[in-house]
Amino acid sequence: MTTDTRPLILVVATGMRHYREYLLRSIATEYRIHLLVTAEPGWEQEYVTGWTVVADTTDGPAMAGVALELAAREPVHGVLCWDEARILAASYVSEALGLPGGDPEMVRRCRDKHRTRVALDALGVPQPRSLAVATLEEALRAAEEVGYPAILKPRGLGGSLGVIRVEDPTELAERFAFVSELTVPDGATYEIPVLVEEFADGPEVSVDAVVQGGVVTPLFLGRKVLGYEPYCEEVGHFVDAQDALLQDAEFCRVLQDTHTALGFTDGFTHTEIKLSSRGLRVIEVNARLGGDMIPYLGLLTTGINPGLAAAAVACGRTPALAPERKLVGGVRFFYVAEDDTTIESIEFDEAGLPPEIDRAVVVVAPGATVSPPPKGTLWGRIAYATALSETVDECRAALDAAEAVLKVRSTA
């Protein structure tokens, strides 16, 4: 038996080091981490006290059996997962151990975007009208009902993958196959795979929040920067610790009502909301920490540690949520210009980076072949930079400077 008295938490998979290492680093300061992974960990070993290699980290019942064997040897205090494709499986593990978040149906109502719509509709939460379709003919009829422009979106993917705006029946017919046939590793699939939704105008924001006993506490609000129209690709975000929406009564009410409608009682969530000309419109809810470095920006701008907050909630403990600072942070993702570009060399000219740049990270290696959206999607990114300052404008200028000194040699 270990003499380390820190609580033991199971983490299901870890994600890419460039985007998720900060979470493991934070959690390891107060918890012992045991990984459930499909291969022996590499970089993660610095932060963990153990791991179990399993056949499939999307097989919740099988992992639950493994977790019960671990718990028979020593108490497990929490289960945590921030990988969209594995959050449902992780809920089975929590359920088997009787821990917070152990409600697969609760997570499934978030994971399945059609179930989300049905649940929100039942409580009257404001959202775009949405119809699930399986064929082009059904999609054309649905678009006539919701009106043009319309949004096509895959039912089971995340990160805005495959989300596209269509202006008329011709565009819908041209782009339906792209949406209906798009797959990602370990992504959810459905016989009725596509949602046709009413278009909500206006900017889109995301909210990372902790939920305990059904009570939602918003922590960080990100304002999205979209690109590659008509695809809704997320190319950046800004997080302001003093964003007025965090204190807006109507916004907070809609956020709470959304979780109440979904029956979401305990965990960490990432909710996306449109600030449309017709009022707030809930776009989706993810039963996990946000991606795209948004929680990291929250850490930089407020001092609230998202990894430790998520771990505390997973263990049924009270998280530390008092902000220590009030700054503005930003992230921008970089892409090549042409499809099927092979990277020969890539680096940031460090001498040209302004002091506001917090990180400038290359995420592809020489020899990689990448494409911009829509072909490249999330995996088309070649680098990113984060910035921290007093204002959004200062962050934007710093990110512009980082983009200017990203040096890429390539062949197309």
C-alpha positions in Angstrom: 0.0 0.0 0.0 1.3 3.4 -0.9 2.3 5.9 1.7 1.2 8.8 -0.6 -2.0 10.1 1.0 -3.2 12.1 -2.0 -6.6 11.0 -3.4 -6.4 8.5 -6.3 -8.1 9.5 -9.5 -8.5 7.5 -12.7 -8.0 9.4 -15.9 -9.3 7.7 -19.1 -6.8 8.5 -22.0 -5.0 11.8 -22.1 -5.2 13.3 -25.6 -2.4 15.1 -27.5 0.5 16.4 -25.4 0.5 19.8 -27.0 -3.1 20.4 -26.0 -3.6 18.5 -22.7 -0.3 18.2 -20.8 -1.2 21.2 -18.6 -4.1 19.3 -17.2 -2.1 16.3 -16.1 0.6 18.6 -14.7 -1.9 20.5 -12.6 -3.8 17.4 -11.3 -0.6 15.7 -10.3 0.2 18.4 -7.8 -2.7 17.2 -5.5 -3.8 13.8 -6.8 -2.3 10.4 -7.6 -3.2 9.7 -11.2 -3.8 6.2 -12.6 -4.3 6.1 -16.4 -6.5 3.8 -18.3 -4.8 3.7 -21.8 -4.4 1.5 -24.8 -0.6 1.6 -24.8 2.2 2.2 -22.3 2.3 5.9 -21.6 5.3 8.0 -22.7 5.4 11.7 -21.7 2.6 11.1 -19.2 4.8 9.0 -16.9 6.2 12.2 -15.4 2.8 12.9 -13.9 1.2 9.6 -13.0 1.7 7.0 -10.3 0.4 4.0 -12.4 -1.5 2.9 -15.4 -3.4 -0.1 -16.8 -3.3 -0.9 -20.5 -6.8 -1.9 -21.7 -7.9 -3.2 -25.1 -10.3 -0.3 -25.9 -10.8 3.0 -24.0 -14.2 3.4 -25.6 -15.5 0.2 -24.0 -17.0 1.5 -20.8 -18.2 -1.8 -19.3 -14.9 -3.4 -19.8 -13.0 -0.5 -18.2 -15.5 -0.6 -15.3 -14.4 -4.2 -14.6 -10.7 -3.1 -14.6 -11.5 -0.2 -12.3 -13.3 -2.4 -9.8 -10.2 -4.6 -9.6 -8.1 -1.5 -8.9 -10.6 -0.3 -6.3 -10.5 -3.6 -4.5 -6.8 -3.0 -3.8 -7.1 0.7 -2.8 -9.9 3.3 -2.8 -10.5 5.2 -6.0 -11.8 8.7 -5.3 -12.7 9.9 -8.8 -12.8 9.3 -12.6 -12.0 11.9 -15.1 -12.0 12.1 -18.9 -11.7 15.1 -21.3 -11.6 13.2 -24.6 -15.0 13.6 -26.4 -14.9 10.1 -27.8 -14.4 8.5 -24.4 -16.5 10.6 -22.0 -19.4 8.2 -22.2 -17.2 5.2 -21.6 -15.7 7.0 -18.5 -19.2 7.5 -17.1 -19.6 3.7 -17.0 -16.5 3.5 -14.9 -17.8 6.2 -12.5 -21.1 4.4 -12.3 -19.5 1.1 -11.3 -17.5 2.8 -8.6 -20.4 4.9 -7.3 -18.6 8.2 -8.0 -19.8 11.6 -9.3 -20.5 11.6 -13.0 -21.6 8.0 -12.9 -24.7 8.4 -15.1 -24.2 7.2 -18.7 -27.6 8.6 -19.8 -26.7 12.0 -18.5 -23.5 12.0 -20.6 -25.3 10.5 -23.6 -27.8 13.4 -23.6 -24.8 15.6 -24.2 -22.8 13.4 -26.5 -25.7 12.8 -28.9 -26.6 16.2 -30.3 -30.1 15.1 -31.2 -30.9 13.9 -27.7 -29.6 17.3 -26.5 -32.1 19.1 -28.7 -35.0 16.9 -27.5 -34.1 17.4 -23.8 -33.8 21.2 -24.2 -37.0 21.4 -26.1 -38.9 19.7 -23.4 -38.0 22.4 -20.9 -38.3 25.3 -23.4 -34.6 26.2 -23.4 -33.9 28.6 -26.3 -32.2 26.9 -29.2 -32.2 26.6 -33.0 -34.9 24.4 -34.4 -33.4 21.1 -35.3 -34.4 18.0 -37.3 -32.4 14.7 -37.6 -32.1 13.3 -41.1 -30.6 10.3 -42.7 -30.8 11.1 -46.5 -30.4 14.0 -48.8 -34.1 14.0 -49.5 -34.9 14.2 -45.8 -32.4 17.0 -45.4 -33.9 19.0 -48.2 -37.4 18.7 -46.7 -36.0 19.6 -43.2 -34.3 22.7 -44.6 -37.5 23.9 -46.1 -39.0 23.6 -42.6 -36.3 25.4 -40.7 -35.5 27.9 -43.5 -32.4 29.1 -45.3 -29.7 29.7 -44.5 -29.5 26.4 -42.6 -26.8 24.6 -40.7 -25.8 21.0 -41.4 -24.0 19.3 -38.6 -22.9 15.7 -37.7 -24.9 14.3 -34.9 -22.0 12.7 -33.0 -18.9 14.8 -33.6 -17.3 17.7 -31.6 -15.1 20.7 -32.2 -17.3 22.1 -34.9 -16.1 19.3 -37.2 -18.4 19.0 -40.3 -20.6 22.0 -39.3 -21.4 24.0 -42.4 -23.8 26.7 -43.4 -25.8 26.3 -46.6 -27.6 29.1 -48.4 -30.0 27.2 -50.6 -31.1 23.7 -51.8 -28.3 23.6 -54.3 -25.6 24.2 -51.7 -27.2 21.7 -49.4 -27.2 19.0 -52.1 -23.5 19.7 -52.9 -22.4 19.5 -49.2 -24.6 16.9 -47.6 -22.3 14.0 -48.4 -19.4 15.9 -46.7 -21.3 16.1 -43.5 -23.0 12.7 -43.5 -19.8 10.8 -44.4 -17.4 12.6 -42.2 -15.8 10.4 -39.6 -13.1 10.7 -37.0 -11.2 8.0 -35.0 -13.5 6.5 -32.3 -16.3 9.0 -33.2 -19.9 8.2 -32.5 -22.0 7.0 -35.4 -25.8 6.9 -35.8 -28.2 5.5 -38.4 -29.7 9.0 -38.6 -26.4 10.9 -38.7 -27.1 14.5 -39.6 -28.9 17.4 -38.0 -30.5 20.2 -40.1 -30.8 23.2 -38.0 -32.1 26.8 -38.1 -29.3 29.3 -38.6 -28.7 31.5 -35.6 -26.8 34.7 -36.4 -24.4 36.6 -34.2 -21.2 35.7 -32.4 -20.7 32.4 -30.6 -19.3 32.0 -27.1 -18.4 29.0 -25.0 -18.6 28.5 -21.2 -16.5 26.1 -19.1 -18.3 25.4 -15.9 -18.3 23.1 -12.9 -21.6 21.4 -11.9 -22.2 20.0 -8.4 -25.6 18.8 -7.2 -27.1 20.2 -10.4 -25.8 23.8 -9.6 -23.8 25.3 -12.4 -20.9 27.6 -11.7 -19.5 29.2 -14.9 -15.7 29.7 -14.8 -14.3 30.8 -18.2 -16.1 32.4 -21.2 -14.4 32.1 -24.6 -15.4 34.2 -27.6 -14.8 32.2 -30.7 -13.0 33.3 -33.9 -14.4 31.3 -36.9 -12.9 30.9 -40.3 -13.0 29.0 -43.6 -16.6 29.9 -44.4 -19.0 28.4 -45.0 -17.4 25.8 -42.7 -17.6 26.8 -39.0 -13.9 26.1 -38.3 -12.7 27.4 -34.9 -9.4 29.2 -35.6 -9.0 31.0 -32.3 -10.6 32.1 -29.1 -10.4 35.0 -26.6 -11.0 34.7 -22.9 -11.6 37.8 -20.7 -11.7 37.2 -17.0 -14.0 40.1 -16.7 -16.4 39.2 -19.5 -19.7 40.8 -18.6 -21.7 37.7 -19.7 -20.3 35.8 -16.7 -22.4 38.1 -14.5 -25.4 38.5 -16.9 -28.5 37.2 -15.2 -30.3 36.0 -18.4 -27.2 34.3 -19.7 -26.6 32.5 -16.4 -30.3 31.5 -16.2 -30.1 29.9 -19.7 -26.9 28.1 -18.8 -28.5 26.7 -15.6 -31.7 25.8 -17.4 -29.7 24.0 -20.0 -28.1 21.7 -17.5 -31.3 21.2 -15.6 -33.0 20.1 -18.8 -30.2 17.6 -19.5 -30.3 16.3 -16.0 -26.6 17.1 -15.7 -25.8 17.0 -12.0 -22.1 16.5 -11.5 -19.1 17.2 -13.7 -17.3 19.7 -15.8 -19.0 21.0 -19.0 -18.3 23.1 -22.0 -21.4 24.8 -23.4 -21.6 26.7 -26.7 -24.2 29.5 -27.1 -25.0 31.9 -29.9 -25.7 35.6 -29.1 -28.2 35.9 -31.9 -30.3 38.9 -32.9 -33.3 37.0 -31.6 -31.8 36.2 -28.2 -29.6 33.5 -26.7 -29.5 30.2 -28.6 -27.9 27.1 -27.0 -25.8 25.3 -29.6 -24.4 22.3 -27.8 -23.2 21.0 -24.4 -20.1 18.9 -24.0 -19.7 16.8 -20.8 -16.0 17.6 -20.4 -13.4 20.3 -20.2 -13.3 22.5 -23.2 -10.7 21.9 -25.9 -8.7 24.4 -28.0 -6.7 25.5 -25.0 -9.7 27.5 -23.7 -9.4 26.1 -20.1 -5.7 26.9 -20.3 -6.5 30.5 -21.2 -8.9 30.5 -18.2 -6.0 29.4 -16.0 -3.8 32.2 -17.3 -6.5 34.9 -17.1 -8.1 34.1 -13.7 -5.7 31.8 -11.8 -8.5 29.3 -11.4 -7.0 25.9 -12.2 -9.4 23.9 -14.5 -7.6 20.6 -14.0 -7.8 20.8 -10.3 -11.4 22.0 -10.4 -12.5 19.1 -12.7 -10.6 16.6 -10.5 -12.3 18.0 -7.3 -15.7 17.7 -8.8 -15.0 14.2 -10.0 -14.1 13.2 -6.4 -17.1 15.0 -4.9 -14.8 17.6 -3.3 -15.3 21.4 -3.3 -13.2 23.0 -6.0 -11.1 26.2 -5.4 -12.8 28.7 -7.7 -11.7 32.1 -6.3 -10.0 34.2 -9.1 -6.5 35.5 -8.4 -6.2 37.9 -11.4 -8.3 39.5 -14.2 -6.5 39.4 -17.5 -7.3 38.6 -21.2 -5.9 35.7 -23.1 -6.1 34.5 -26.7 -5.2 31.5 -28.8 -4.8 31.2 -32.6 -4.3 28.1 -34.7 -2.3 28.1 -37.9 -2.7 26.2 -41.1 -1.1 25.7 -44.5 -2.7 27.3 -47.5 -3.1 24.3 -49.8 -4.4 20.8 -49.5 -1.9 17.9 -49.2 1.0 20.2 -48.3 4.1 18.3 -47.0 6.0 20.2 -44.3 9.8 20.3 -44.8 10.6 22.5 -41.9 8.6 24.7 -39.4 9.6 26.9 -36.5 8.8 30.2 -34.9 11.4 32.9 -35.0 11.7 33.3 -31.2 13.4 36.7 -31.6 10.3 38.1 -33.3 7.8 37.0 -30.6 6.4 39.9 -28.5 6.4 39.6 -24.7 2.7 39.1 -24.6 3.1 35.7 -26.3 2.8 33.0 -23.6 3.4 29.9 -25.8 4.3 29.4 -29.5 4.0 25.6 -30.2 4.6 23.6 -33.4 2.3 20.6 -33.5 3.5 18.9 -36.7 6.8 17.3 -37.5 8.8 17.7 -40.8 7.5 15.1 -43.3 3.9 15.5 -42.2 1.3 16.1 -45.0 -1.5 18.4 -43.9 -4.4 20.3 -45.4 -6.4 23.4 -44.3 -10.1 23.1 -43.6 -12.4 21.6 -44.7 -10.1 18.6 -45.6 -7.7 19.2 -42.7 -10.3 19.9 -40.0 -8.8 19.8 -36.5 -5.8 17.7 -37.7 -4.8 20.3 -40.3 -3.4 22.6 -37.7 0.4 23.0 -37.9 1.0 25.3 -34.9 -0.7 27.6 -32.3 0.2 30.5 -30.1 -1.3 31.8 -26.9 -1.1 35.4 -25.6 -1.8 37.1 -22.3 -2.4 40.8 -21.8 -4.7 43.5 -20.5 -7.0 43.8 -23.5 -8.3 41.8 -26.5 -6.6 44.2 -28.9 -3.2 43.7 -27.3 -3.7 39.9 -27.5 -4.8 40.1 -31.1 -1.7 42.2 -32.1 0.6 39.7 -30.3 -1.0 36.8 -32.1 -0.6 38.6 -35.4 3.1 39.1 -34.6 3.4 35.4 -33.8 1.8 34.4 -37.1 4.2 36.7 -39.0 7.3 34.9 -37.5 6.0 31.4 -38.1 8.4 30.1 -40.8 7.2 27.2 -42.9 9.0 25.5 -45.8 6.8 23.1 -47.6 6.0 21.4 -50.9 2.5 20.9 -52.3 
